[in-house]
Amino acid sequence: MLPLGWTAVNTLEFTALVGTGSLAAGLLGSLTGLGGGVVLVPLLTILFKVDIRYAIGASLVSVIATSSGAAAAYVKEGFSNIRIGMFLEIATTLGALLGAFLTAWVSGSAIATIFGLMLIGSAYLSRKPRSALERNTPPDLIATRLCLNGWFPEVEGNRSYNVQNVPAGFGLMFVAGALSGLLGIGSGAM
């Protein structure tokens, strides 16, 4: 189904433009960990006048593909802590189910407003660097019991880290999953 104003004659042009935009969204999503939905949903709704609910559905499919492709590279290079990912996936999945349920009850304009606020909040938080004190904290008891602490490669060698605030992180990922299900963006935005 083509968006309003598009005719069957424009199908090839529409497909090429959406394909190009989706390629750019996927590239940006894999580079930033945002899944591409932050580009794809506005692209489809603003530029192509696709209803936001359809754009969210299309974005969720692309988020799955983008995340799967990028995750393989991050795991291979040693930048992914599989135990943390699997642990947080439980909260994210439960939240996504709630978010998908809420789409039937929330208006399109409210979804668009929440989407914009989410992007502004994500941009603000990504600019805030962690201090050396925040990076060198003692292990959290829950994280230690669940074996969530880990390491990542750096130029100088592997750098270890301690996971903190496991219950807060679990709750935050539930909210991230709900926003993902509602907005069609990856939970990486949180």
N, C-alpha and C positions, 0 to 999 in steps of 0.2 A: 504494500500500500504506500503510495507516494504522499508526501505532505501536501497540504492545501496549496493551490496555485501551481503545482507541477503537473505536467501532462505526460502521457506515454512517450511523446517525442523527446522529452527531456530525460528519459530514464537513463540513458547511457551517460549523459553529463552528470546527472545526480549521483549515479553509482561511482563514477570516477572521482567526484568531489568528496563524497563520503568516504571512499576508500583511501584517498590521500589524507584526509583529516584523521581517519582512524589509524593510519600508519604513523602519523605524527603523534597522536595521542598514545599509541602503544610504545613508541620510542621514549617519549617523555615519561610515561608511567613506569617503564622498566628502569630508567635512569634515576628516578626520584623515589621509587617505592610507593607511588600513589595509585598505581594501577591504571592510569589513563582516563578514568571516569571523570576526573576533574576537568579534563579537556573535552572529552567526548559529549558529555551531557550538555554543556553550554553550546558546543558546536552544533549539535542537532537541534536544540530548542531555539537558539537565537538566530543562527544563520539559515537553517533549513526549515524552521517553523514546525518541527515535529513536536507533538504533545509531550510534555515532560515525563509522563508515565511510560510512554513508549521509548523515549530516550533512556530512561533509567533501566528498563528491561534490556535494551541493546547494550548498554554500558556494562551491566552485570555479566553478560556473556563475554564481553571483551576483557573485563577485569579478570575473569577466570583464566582466559587464554594468556593474557599478558603476565599475570602473576605466576602461572605455571612455568612459562618459558623463562622468566627472569629468575625464579627461585632456583632452578637447576644450576644456573651460573653462580649464584651466590653460595649455594651449598658446596659446589665444586671448589670454589676459591677459599672456603673456610670462613666466610662471613656470616653464616647462619648457625644459630644455636637451635638444633632440631628439637631438643627437649622443651625449650621455652616456646617455640612455635607450636608444638603439639598441645602444650598446656594452655596457651592462650587461645588456641583454635576452638576449644570447648566453649569459652565465654563468647567468642566472636560469633560462632555458629548460632548459639542460643539468642544472642542479640539480633542477628540477621533475621531470624524467624520472626521476632517481634517487630522489627522494622518493616518487613514485607507485609505483615498483618496490618500495620498502621497505615500503609499506603492507601488502603480503601477508605480510611476515615479522615485523612488529612487532605486539604485542598491543594490544588496545583500551585497556587500562589504562595501558600505557606511552605510547601516543599522547596520552591525556588528561593524563598527567604532564608530558610534553614540552610540550604546549599551555600548561599552566599556568605552567611555568617560562619559556616564551617570552614570555608576557604580562607576567610580573613583570620580566623583563630589559628588555623594550621600554619599560615604564613608567619604570623606573629611568633608562635612557639618554635618554629624551625630556625628563627634568627637568634634565639636566646642560647648562647653557649653554656655548657656546664663548666663549673669551676673545678679546679684541681681537688678541692675538698670534697665536692660531690662525687667525683670519679674515684676517689680512694677511700671508700667507706667500708666498714667491716661487713662480713657476710650476714645476711638475714637468716634467721633460724629456719623459716619455712623453705626458703630457696635452697639452703644447704640440705635439708631433708629430702627435697625433691630433685636434688642434683642439678639445679638450674644454673649455677655459676659456670663460667666458661672463659674462653679466650678468643682473640681474633688476631690475624696477622697484621703486622706493621713493618715498616722498612727496617727497623732495628731488631725485629724478631717478634715473637708472639707476646701479646699483652693480655694479661688476665683481668677479669672483672668480677665483681660480686653483684648479684641481682638484689634489688631492694624493693620493699613495699609490695610483696606478692599479692596480698588481698586487694590493695588499691589498683594494681596493674590488671588484675583479673576483672575487677569492676569496670575499669576504664575500657577494657577491650569488649566488655558486654555492650557498653554505650557505643563504642566504635562499630561493633557489628550491627547494632540497631540503626545507626546512621548509614552504614553501608547498605543495608537492606532497604532503607527508606529513600536514599539519595542515589544509589547506583554507583557509589565510589568505593574504592578499596579502603580497608581499615587503616592503611598506612597513613592516611591523612590525620589520624589521631595520634 
